[in-house]
Amino acid sequence: QVQLVESGGGLVQNGGSLRLSCAASGIIFSFNVMGWYRQAVGKQRELVATITSGGITNYADSVKGRFTISRDNAKNTVYLQMNSLKPEDTADYYCNTLNLISQRNYWGQGTQVTVSS
């Protein structure tokens, strides 16, 4: 059974930082691309960042230079370091995993990030 458990969300002031974590179980972590997505109220879910098992990263233009995705394959955990946060970063953030062999993907339950102005 695949489980993705996010943590680290919360309330932060404009310009602040947060670090999200996502612990994965039930998957062969090294076969999977890991990613973070977000969904603001009234908007569609959008890509924030992804990282392959080899460390290749991809970011949405809106977060480039401010957010950093990383993974610890030994701990089956992916992180999202978010710096210089803006009110428009306020959203529910979801961890995602995509198995490159089966093409199945799974979602975590989400963690809320609120940036106050």
N, C-alpha and C positions, 0 to 999 in steps of 0.2 A: 504494500500500500504506500503510495507516494504521499509524502507530507512536506509542505513548505511552511515554515513558521517564521513570520516576520517580527521584528522588534526594533525599537529605537525611535519610533515616531513621537511627536509631541508638539508643544507650542513653543515657538521661538520668535524673537523679534527680527524685524527687517535687518538684513546684513549678518545674521547669526549663522550658526552651523549645527548640523545634526548628522549622525551616522546611523544608517539603517543596516540591519543584519537580517539574513535569511538563512536559516538552517534547514538543510534538505535531508530527507531520509527516504528509503525505499527506491532509490535510483542508483545507477552507476554514475557517480558524479562526473567522472572524467569523460563520459560519452555525451554529456549534455551541455548545450549552450544555456547560460543563465542570464536572466535579464530583470530589469526593473521597468515597470510601467506605472502610469498614474492616471487618475480620473478625478477631475474637478467636478463640482456640482453643476449639472446641466450640460456637461461636455462628454465627448467620447473618450474612451480609454486611449492613451497615447504612449508610444515608446519613450522611455527616458534614456536607457543605456543597456547594452548587452555585452557579454564577454564570453569568448570561447574557452575551451579547456586549455588551450595554448596561450591564452592571455590577450587575444586580439579583441580590441574594444570598438564599440560604435556608440555614438552619442547623438541625441537630438540636438539640433542647432541651438535651441533655447537654453541648454544647460552646459554646452561646451565651455571649458575653462573654469567652470564653477563646481561641477560634480565629477567625482571619480568613482568608477566601478572597479572592484577587485574581487578576487576569489581565493580561498584557501582550500585547495583540493584535499588536503589531509583532514580538514575539519568539515568537509562538505558544506561550506558556508560561503555565501556571497555577500559583499558589502556595498553600500552606496554612501560615500562621503559627500555631503552636500554643504558647500560653503557659499558665502555671499547670498544667502537665501533672500528671495523677494516674495512679496505678497502673492504674486501670480504663480508661485510654486506650491501654494496651498492646494492640497488634493489628498485623496487616498492613494497610497503607494502599494503596488502589488509586485510580489516576486513571481517570476515565471521560469519554468524550465522546459527546454525542448530537447527531446532525445533525437539525435541526428540519424539514428538507424531506423527507429520505428516512426519518427515524425510525430510522436504523441507529445502533447504539451500539457502542463499542469500549472495551476495557479495557487498562490497562498491566499490567506483570508484578508489580507490588506492591513496596512497601518496608516493612521491618519497623521498628516503633517499640516500644521497651521502656522503661517507666517504672519505675524501682526505688523501693521504699519505704524 
